[in-house]
Amino acid sequence: MQVTVIGAGIAGLTTAWALAEAGAEVRVMERSAALGALACSRYAGGMLAPWCEAESADALVVALGQEALRYWPKVHAATVQRGSLVLAPGRDAPDLARFARRTERFQTLDADGIAALEPDLAGRFRSGLFFPDEAHLDPRAVLPALADALTARGVYFDFGRETDADDPSLGIVADCRGLAAQDRLADLRGVKGEMLILRCPALTLSRPIRLLHPRFPLYIVPRGDGVFMLGATMLESGERNRVTARSVVELLNAAYALHPAFAEAEILEMGADARPAFPDNLPRLRPFGKQSLRVNGLYRHGFLLSPALARRAADYLLHGTRSREVMDENPGQ
Ligand SMILES: Cc1cc2nc3c(=O)[nH]c(=O)nc-3n(C[C@H](O)[C@H](O)[C@H](O)COP(=O)(O)OP(=O)(O)OC[C@H]3O[C@@H](n4cnc5c(N)ncnc54)[C@H](O)[C@@H]3O)c2cc1C
């Protein structure tokens, strides 16, 4: 069976992977000349944190997200499995208690416990929550690694071509265009996220740290060699690329609150994109045409939920199997 995947973000690549594993002949069409250049996936933190996400996300995210913890270490050996740590400045201790009430699978740590996990944070926080089963990865390493592995499996990539997902001559299509699929998914919206990449060699962290913050869940993800990704704002806007001074100030203030060493950090990059999201912030598989599918709505869970969504997409495209949790027959127009 031949399938055309449109879009080489994380939805497209994982769908191509699931299809190729099931024996389909797959080609991937990507509008940008270089992998990731126009993809929201490039800006992700890469946290695989289903239990932390339960603080604000639907139970479906927690359930589907657990697939990612089994999937990524197999598909991407550089996936780091050291858990994640949630902290709050002293004045925000009630927020930590609220976070604990809404989540599970964590250990409560005192100052010594935090210092044992992250020696560079010794003496800075009185209590925290450690989620030992969570993981993280570097999206900018995953995208090319996955594309290379797909190429090695015989998947053909066609870069630099904007494709009409509804062109009937394409045959069976997985439309994985992210926010660009708004032209066919009227209920898809953008949720803008801004992020920074900092180099701070004075500081070593081994796992993602979430710092509870009244307006958006701030996190710092170590990328190795003293490089950290700092994210992310959550704004109801489909605007891509523009980073505002206010967001940079807020992100940097939070980083400084985590550790004053960030005051001396070098800013390597400021970036933004808009996460593709449906009204309930849950992902969907939406059939169209004869046997085609739109794979979308990954919101802030691209790397967390794409393995589960892609597997279900391949099951539908190849066998017609409908997974009730994510299948949406409503055309949404
Ligand atoms: C700041 C920030 C932080 C985030 N942090 C995390 C995180 O820690 N963990 C997590 O799991 N998720 C995170 N996310 C969310 C994640 O990035 C998104 O959910 C995910 O990238 C969406 O992937 P996608 O493949 O649907 O879209 P995209 O990555 O945007 O990919 C769509 C692709 O389709 C291509 N395309 C579009 N139109 C066409 C066309 N007509 N023809 C051919 N190609 C086309 C585009 O060029 C693009 O490459 C974050 C997002 C942001 C912005």
Ligand as a Chemical Component Dictionary entry (heavy atoms), coordinates in Angstrom:
data_LIG
# 
_chem_comp.id                   LIG 
_chem_comp.type                 NON-POLYMER 
_chem_comp.pdbx_formal_charge   0 
_chem_comp.three_letter_code    LIG 
# 
loop_
_chem_comp_atom.comp_id 
_chem_comp_atom.atom_id 
_chem_comp_atom.alt_atom_id 
_chem_comp_atom.type_symbol 
_chem_comp_atom.charge 
_chem_comp_atom.model_Cartn_x 
_chem_comp_atom.model_Cartn_y 
_chem_comp_atom.model_Cartn_z 
_chem_comp_atom.pdbx_ordinal 
LIG C1  C1  C 0 7.763 26.902 22.437 1  
LIG C2  C2  C 0 7.156 25.526 22.274 2  
LIG C3  C3  C 0 7.478 24.517 23.199 3  
LIG C4  C4  C 0 6.932 23.223 23.065 4  
LIG N1  N1  N 0 7.317 22.237 23.946 5  
LIG C5  C5  C 0 6.878 20.971 23.772 6  
LIG C6  C6  C 0 7.338 19.911 24.637 7  
LIG O1  O1  O 0 8.143 20.123 25.536 8  
LIG N2  N2  N 0 6.867 18.642 24.425 9  
LIG C7  C7  C 0 6.010 18.377 23.417 10 
LIG O2  O2  O 0 5.619 17.192 23.281 11 
LIG N3  N3  N 0 5.543 19.355 22.587 12 
LIG C8  C8  C 0 5.963 20.646 22.739 13 
LIG N4  N4  N 0 5.519 21.643 21.915 14 
LIG C9  C9  C 0 4.471 21.351 20.940 15 
LIG C10 C10 C 0 4.990 20.764 19.657 16 
LIG O3  O3  O 0 6.057 21.539 19.170 17 
LIG C11 C11 C 0 3.841 20.700 18.629 18 
LIG O4  O4  O 0 2.750 20.005 19.182 19 
LIG C12 C12 C 0 4.294 19.951 17.386 20 
LIG O5  O5  O 0 5.462 20.528 16.879 21 
LIG C13 C13 C 0 3.245 19.916 16.300 22 
LIG O6  O6  O 0 3.792 19.093 15.292 23 
LIG P1  P1  P 0 3.179 18.980 13.845 24 
LIG O7  O7  O 0 4.000 17.960 13.130 25 
LIG O8  O8  O 0 1.713 18.802 13.917 26 
LIG O9  O9  O 0 3.415 20.425 13.176 27 
LIG P2  P2  P 0 4.771 21.060 12.589 28 
LIG O10 O10 O 0 5.932 20.699 13.414 29 
LIG O11 O11 O 0 4.499 22.509 12.376 30 
LIG O12 O12 O 0 4.967 20.341 11.202 31 
LIG C14 C14 C 0 4.149 20.591 10.086 32 
LIG C15 C15 C 0 5.021 20.471 8.854  33 
LIG O13 O13 O 0 4.171 20.523 7.699  34 
LIG C16 C16 C 0 4.824 21.291 6.706  35 
LIG N5  N5  N 0 3.799 21.788 5.768  36 
LIG C17 C17 C 0 2.798 22.660 6.031  37 
LIG N6  N6  N 0 2.039 22.856 4.932  38 
LIG C18 C18 C 0 2.566 22.073 3.939  39 
LIG C19 C19 C 0 2.217 21.808 2.580  40 
LIG N7  N7  N 0 1.152 22.377 2.007  41 
LIG N8  N8  N 0 2.986 20.952 1.873  42 
LIG C20 C20 C 0 4.069 20.341 2.449  43 
LIG N9  N9  N 0 4.444 20.553 3.742  44 
LIG C21 C21 C 0 3.694 21.395 4.487  45 
LIG C22 C22 C 0 5.514 22.400 7.500  46 
LIG O14 O14 O 0 6.547 23.018 6.760  47 
LIG C23 C23 C 0 6.017 21.614 8.708  48 
LIG O15 O15 O 0 7.323 21.090 8.476  49 
LIG C24 C24 C 0 6.031 22.938 22.010 50 
LIG C25 C25 C 0 5.723 23.954 21.085 51 
LIG C26 C26 C 0 6.272 25.235 21.222 52 
LIG C27 C27 C 0 5.946 26.304 20.184 53 
# 
loop_
_chem_comp_bond.comp_id 
_chem_comp_bond.atom_id_1 
_chem_comp_bond.atom_id_2 
_chem_comp_bond.value_order 
_chem_comp_bond.pdbx_ordinal 
LIG C1  C2  SING 1  
LIG C2  C3  SING 2  
LIG C2  C26 DOUB 3  
LIG C3  C4  DOUB 4  
LIG C4  N1  SING 5  
LIG C4  C24 SING 6  
LIG N1  C5  DOUB 7  
LIG C5  C6  SING 8  
LIG C5  C8  SING 9  
LIG C6  O1  DOUB 10 
LIG C6  N2  SING 11 
LIG N2  C7  SING 12 
LIG C7  O2  DOUB 13 
LIG C7  N3  SING 14 
LIG N3  C8  DOUB 15 
LIG C8  N4  SING 16 
LIG N4  C9  SING 17 
LIG N4  C24 SING 18 
LIG C9  C10 SING 19 
LIG C10 O3  SING 20 
LIG C10 C11 SING 21 
LIG C11 O4  SING 22 
LIG C11 C12 SING 23 
LIG C12 O5  SING 24 
LIG C12 C13 SING 25 
LIG C13 O6  SING 26 
LIG O6  P1  SING 27 
LIG P1  O7  DOUB 28 
LIG P1  O8  SING 29 
LIG P1  O9  SING 30 
LIG O9  P2  SING 31 
LIG P2  O10 DOUB 32 
LIG P2  O11 SING 33 
LIG P2  O12 SING 34 
LIG O12 C14 SING 35 
LIG C14 C15 SING 36 
LIG C15 O13 SING 37 
LIG C15 C23 SING 38 
LIG O13 C16 SING 39 
LIG C16 N5  SING 40 
LIG C16 C22 SING 41 
LIG N5  C17 SING 42 
LIG N5  C21 SING 43 
LIG C17 N6  DOUB 44 
LIG N6  C18 SING 45 
LIG C18 C19 SING 46 
LIG C18 C21 DOUB 47 
LIG C19 N7  SING 48 
LIG C19 N8  DOUB 49 
LIG N8  C20 SING 50 
LIG C20 N9  DOUB 51 
LIG N9  C21 SING 52 
LIG C22 O14 SING 53 
LIG C22 C23 SING 54 
LIG C23 O15 SING 55 
LIG C24 C25 DOUB 56 
LIG C25 C26 SING 57 
LIG C26 C27 SING 58 
# 
